[in-house]
C-alpha cells in the first residue's frame, strides 16, 4: 500500500500555536475561533434532540434486535468496574458515575478540546485509578479491540510528540464514565472518549452493544520513539480498496457516488468542514442517511464474502460471543446491505466508503490536516465510525425491551 509520508506536513517552528500549550489554554484559544464555535453550536443544537436513532429514511424499523444471551464477558466487566468504583474519591465518583439513562452518555465528541465538566479525566487521575479504568475497557473488548483502542491513544501521544504538544495531545487526554451499577444481569455501561476515540459500551445480561464507536488517528503509524512500529487502520484501508477494485466495472461504477474526496460534484453540504464525508459522527445519533451505492444482493458470493470480511474488521473490537452475534446479524441482512464509495481507487488515492444495512453502519474516511498542514485528505489521517442503526446505538433498543419486560415501563431514556 502506497503510504504518503506525513513528515513534509509537520508544521515548522512558529507555524503552530499548540506547541507547549496546556489543554485548557489550547481549548480557550480554539473556542475563540469561528470554526470551532460553529461546530460546537451545531452539536449543542443536536444535543437537545430526544434520541431516535440513525435510519435510512426517517422511519425506525422494529424487531431487529432481541434480548438473548450472547456470551458477553459481563462478570469480568462488572468485577473490573467495581474495582474502579472502590478506588475513586467522592469527587471522582460525582464526575464519573451516572445513571444508565443519563443524557451525558450521548455527549461524546472526538476533538482534542477539553470542554466537558463531567467524567474522569485520565491524565489527571492517579496512576492506579487510570489503570483500573483501562482494566474495565480491557475486560470488555477482544484482545485486538483493546489493542486498537490503546493504539489510538498511543498515536495521539505520538502526534503530541511530533508537534511538541504533549500537554494537549497525550496518551491519557481522555475521559471515562460509568453509567448504572455494574451487574451481570441489569443494564450498565461505560464510555471512553477524547481525541480520535469514542467507545460506548452497554452490558445487559450476557449481551453487549459497543456503538457508537469512533476510532481514528492523524498520523496512522508511528515511525520513531517509544511507539515506533505501531500502525492502525491498514486492514480497513486495504480490504476496502481490494473489494472496490475486485468488483466488475458496472458494479464498481454503481458503488461510486462521488469521484472527488473533496466533495466536488456532490450535493451542497455533503462534505462537512469538520466531519468531511462522515455522516455518523458525534451528535449525529438521529441522522437520516439514505442507502447509496451497490447493494450486496447483486454481488457474487466472493464479493459478498469480501464485504463480510471487511465488516468483520470493524466488529473485531468485540469479544468472541458478541462479535459472532453481530456477524450473524450482518449476514441475515446481507441482502439489504449497501456499499458506497467516494474518491479514487488507486493505491495513492484518498477515499471514503460506507457499509450500511438495517443493523450495521460503518464509515471509513481519509481527512486533511488539522494539526498537520496537508490541505487535501491523505492516507495518514483516518477516521472510522461504527453505529447500530434503527435505535440500538448505546443499546437503547435492548434497554427499551428490558424495561418493558421487567417493569412494564419505558426504555430508561425518556421514551415509552
N, C-alpha and C positions, 0 to 999 in steps of 0.2 A: 504494500500500500504506500503510494507516494505520500510523504509527510512533509508539509511545508514547515520550515524552520521558524520557530517563533522569535528567535533571538534578534533578527533585524527590526522587530516591532517593540522591543523593550524600550520604554522612554529613557532618554538620557538625563543627566543631571540638570535639574531645573525645569524639566518638562512635566513633572508630576508633583502635585501638592500632597500626595499621600505619604511620601517617604518621611519616616519619623513621626507620623501623626498617631494620636490615640484614636480609639474607636469613637469616643464621644466628640472629640474635636472634628474628626473627619465627617461624622454624621451631621453635625451642626453646619459645617461648610457646604455639604452636599444638599442639605434641605433648604439652603438659601438660593439654590439654582432652580430655574424654571422647569426643567425636565423632571427631576425628582419630585418637585411639587405637583406636577401634573400626574405623575404615576401614583403617588400616594393619595391624591384626591380621587382618582379613578377607583382605587382599592377601597377607600373609605365609603364611597357610594355603594359599591358592590357588597361590602361587609354588612350593610343593613338589610340585604335581601334574605328572606327565610330560605333555608336550604330546600332545594327541589331535586337537584341532580343534573348532571350533564345528559343531554338527549340529542338525538339526531333530527328531531322535528318538533320539539317542544312538548311532546306527549310521553310521559313516563310509562314504560311497559311494566306490567305487573307479572309476578310469578316466575321471575328469572332466577331468584335466589331462594335458598331454603335452609332452615336450621337443621344441621346434621353434623355428627362428629366427623372430623377430617384429620385427626391426629396432630393438631397443633400442640406445641410443647408448653401448654398453659401452666402446668405445675412448675416447671423450671422458670418460666417467665414471672409467675407470681412470687415465687421464692426470691428471685433476684430483686423484684420491685420492693418487697417488704424489707429486704436488707438495706436498700437505698433509703426508704422512708425512715427507718430506725436511725439512720446516720444523719438525717437532716436537722438543722437547728429550727426552732419555731419560726424564725423569719423566712428561712428557706422553704419550709412547708407551706407557708402562706403564699409564696410566689409560685411554687412548683405543683401543688396539689389542687385539682379542680374536679367538679362533678363531670360525669360522662356527658351530660347534656350541655356543658359549658359552650357558649358561642366562641370562646377563645380558641377552641380546637380548630376553627375554620380560619383563624387569623395568622396563618403562617405566611412567610414570604422568603424569597431567595436572594435578596440583596445582601451586601456586606454592612448595611447601615443598622445601627443599634437603636431601634425606635420603640421596642416593646418594653413595657414596665412589668410584665409578668414572666414567669418561668425561671428556671435555674440556669444562670449563665455559667457555662462550664469553665471559661477562662478565669473566672473569679472564685470558683468553688475550690475547696480544699482538695488536694490530690486524691485522697481516699474516696471522697464523695464523687468526684469526677469518674473515678474508676468504677464505682458502683452504678452510676448512671449508664456507663457504657456496657456494663455487665447485663443490664436489662436488654439493651439493644442486641448484644451477642446471643442471649438466651432466646431471642425472638426470631432471629434470622438464620438462614443457612450459613455455612462457612463462607461460601462465595459472596453471599449477601452482606455479611458483616465486613468482609474484606473490601467490598465495593464502597460501602458507606464510610468506613475508616479511610479508604483510599481518597475519597473526595475531600475529607478533612485534611489529609496529609498534603494533597495537591494544593489546597488552599494555603497551607503553610508554605509550600514551595513558591507559590506566586508571591506571597508576602516577602520571602527571602530574596527573590529576583528583583522586587521593587524596593527593597529596603523599608518595608512597611509591616513588620510583624505585629505592631500594635493594632492594626486594622484587620490584617489577614493572617490568621494563625490556625493551628490545628484545633484549638478549643474555643474559637469565637462562634459558639453555637448555643442554642437554648433548648433545654429539656423540660418537658412537662409530663405529669401523670394525671390521667383522668379516671375517676372512680376508684374503688377499693380493689386492689389486686385479688383475684379469685380464680379458682379452677372452673367455676360454674357461672358466676354472674359477670355481666359485661364490665370491662375496664380497658384502659389502653394507655398508650404513651405517644409522645411526639418529640422529634428531634429536628430542629430547623436552624438555618442560617445560610451563609453564602453558598449557593450552588447545591444545597441539600435540604430536603424536607421529607421525612419519613413519618407517616401517620399509621399507627397500628392499633386496631381494636381486637381484643380477645374475648371470645364468648363461647364457653362450654365446649372446648375441643375444636373450635373454628377460629380463624383469624382473617382479618382484612388488612392489607398493607397498602392502602391507597388513600389519598394521593401520594405518589412517590416521585420526587423530583431529584435527579442526580445530574450534576454537570461539572465542568471544570474549564477555566480559562488557563490554558497550558495543560493538556490532557496527559502529558508524560513528563516526569522529572528526569533530567539528564545529568544533574550534578547533585552534590550534597547528600544528606542522610537518607533521602528517599529516592536516590538515583535508581533507575530501572523500573520504577512504578509507572504503569500506563493503564489508563481506563478507556472504555468505550470502543476499543478496537473491534471486538466481535460485533457490536451493534452496527458499526460502520461497514465492516467487511461483508457481513451476511446480508445487510440491506442492499448494498451495491451488487453483490453476487446475484441476489434474487432479481433485481431490476434488469440486469444485463442478461439473465438466463431466459427471460420472457421472450416469446416470439414478437416480432416487430409490431404487429397490430395490437397485441395486449400491452406491450410497453407504451405504445402511443396512448392507449386508453388510460393507463395509470398516471400519465403525466398531466397534471392540472396547471402547471406553470413551468416555464423554462428558465426563468430568472430567479435566483435565490434572493435578489433584491426586490422582488415583487413586481417587476415591470410586466405589464400585460394582465395583471391580476386586478380584481375589483379594488376600488379605493378603500383604504383602511385594512386590507387583508394583512399587510405587513405592519406590525406594531413596532413603535420605536424602541420599546424595551423587550417585549416578548419575541420580536422578529416574526417567524412563521408559526410559533406555538399558539395554540388555541386553548389549551387546558392548563395554563399556568396558575399562579397564585390568585386567589379570589375568584376564579372562573368556575366555581362549583356548579353553576346553573346554566352554563353556556349551551346554546343550541349549535351543534356542529353537523351540518348535513353530510351524509355519505358522499364520498367523491372517489373517482378513480376506477380501479379494476376490482370487480367482485371475484372473490376466491372461488365461487361456484363455477366460474368459466375457466379456471386454471386446470392444468393436468395434475395428476397425482404427485409428480415430482415437485412441481412448483408449490402445490399446497403444503407439501412436507417442508419445503424451504421456508415458507411463510410461518408454519407452526414452529419450526426451529428458531426462527428469528424472534417470534413472540416469547419462546421459551427462554431466550437470553435475558429478557426483562423479568420474567417470572422466577428466575433463578435466585432472586433475593429471598424468596420464601423457603422455609424448611420443607422437608420431603412431602408430608401429608398435604398441607395446604397447596403446595406447588402442583402436586399431581391433580388435586381437585380443580385448580384453576386451568390446568391444561385440558382436562376432560371437559370443562365448561367451554373453553375456547373451541375444542373440537366439535361440540354439539351445535355450535353456532357458526361453524366454518363457512357454511353456505351463504350466510348473511354478512360475512366479513369483507371489508373493503380495504384495498391497499392503494395509497396515492403518493405521488412524488412531485416535488418542486426542485428545480435546479438541474445541473448537469449530471451525466452518468459516466464521466471519465474518471480515471484514477486521481487526478489532481483537483477535480471539481468539488465545490461545496454544495450541499444538498439538504433537503428536508424530506422526511417521509412520515406517513401515519398509517397505523393499523387500527381499524375501528370496526366494532361489532356491537350487538346489544349488551355484551358483558365485558368488553375489553376496549380500552382506548390507550394507544401507545403513540408517542411522538418522539422523533429524533430530529434535532436541528443544529446546524452549524452557525455560529454567530461571529459578528465583527467584534473588534476590540472594545472593552470597557476600560481596562487598565493598560492593555497593550494598545498600540497605535494603528493596527490594521483597520482600514476603513471598510473593507469588504469581509464577509464571513469566511472563516478559514477552518481547516481541519483541527487546529489545536484549541479551538473554543467550541465546546459541545454542550448542549442541554438535552436532557431526556425527561420524559414525563410518562407515568403510568397512572391511569384512573380507572375506576369501575363505574361505567355509565348507569343510567336508569336508577339512580338513587342509592347506590351501595358504596359510594365513597365514604370513608370513615365508618364503614359497616352499618350505615344508618338504616338500610332496608332490613338487615338482620335484627338490629335493635328494635325496630318497629314491630317485627314479628314476635320477638322475645317478650316485649312488654304487653302485647296483646294476649299472648299465650299465658303469661304469668300473672298479669294484673288486670287484664281487660282494659288497659289504658292506651295512651299514645306511645310515641317512639322515644320519649325522653329528650326530644329536640323541639318540642313545641308543636308537633304535628299529631293529628289523630289518624 
